[in-house]
Amino acid sequence: MPRHLLIVGAAVAALSLAACGQAADDNATAPAESVTPDANPAATLPTPADEASAPDFVRLAAESDMFEIQSSQMAVERAQNAEVKEFAQMMIEAHNQSTADLKAAVQASGQAITPPTQPSEEVADELNDLREVAAGEFDEAYIDEQVEAHQEALNLMQRYAGDGDVPELQAFAAATAPLIQQHLDRAKALQEQLGNDGSAM
């Protein structure tokens, strides 16, 4: 999807720049793994430039919450599986809280940053794609999106917690990452369940 491709593209660009910078030192012996901060062990790529600055982090975090809330509102209405509906309701509540926590962290930081209140074009496209999924395929499509979105959000939080430029926002990211991990684990369990039986409950 467009947003995902942009994030992956930024990561690839960051890797390319890092490789260029190391080319001049043929004697470098440190393994690539050693540059991964201990604070974000699940992140497998260096932090992209557009995730390390406060304005970009706030934008990406807010857009992530908007996708979670709006896609889950859709799922509360359309999902056939009772556990998927329950998960969706939990996502609405959890990501509304995350949005409130993000705003509080921005205010505490003193940064002149205003989180977006409307989805970006990329997020809107993702929501439209999900809206167009046939009823019988919606549950699996929604949960697949949740797994992908939560993995991206987890990487974002872990990377900023380790590499971010504003302490208050780093603290928010560090506190939020374990909650997102819980959501990701539950989404993966539902994904496996739906893949095994594919039936509504």
Buried (B, 14 or more C-beta within 10 A) or exposed (E): BEBEEBBEEBBEEBBEEEEEEEEEEEEEEEEEEEEBBEBBEBBEBBBBEBBBBBBBBBBBBBBBBBBBBBBBBBBBEBBEBEBBBBBBBBBBEBBEEBBEBBBEBBEBBEBEBEBEEEBBEBBBBBBEEBEEBEEEEBBBBBBBBBBBBBBBBBBBBBBBBBBBEBEBBBBBBBBBBEBBBEBBEBBBBBBEBBEEEEEEE
